[in-house]
Amino acid sequence: MQYVSMVIVGLIVGILARFFYPGAVHMGLIMSAVLGIAGSFVAGFIGRLLHPATKDQPFHPAGFVYSILGAIVLIFLARTFGLIG
């Protein structure tokens, strides 16, 4: 069940990153989910280093924002290296 929720959150993060990224980003829903999951892992890790969560707090709101920013950075890098159009 954890993997299903991770894919759903990754899809939401990927779609939001595509929405906030300036210009058209041409990729499908699967690539958006992969991008969102990867952005969540990378930026969520950095967010926890900068703003550690308390022990009784399972969800850290800054982690969601950092996940979207991480996915935006991954879109930029993918477009720079020509991986997506």
Secondary structure, DSSP 8 states (H G I E B T S, - for coil): -HHHHHHHHHHHHHHHHHHHSSS-----HHHHHHHHHHHHHHHHHHHHHHS---TT-S--HHHHHHHHHHHHHHHHHHHHTTS--
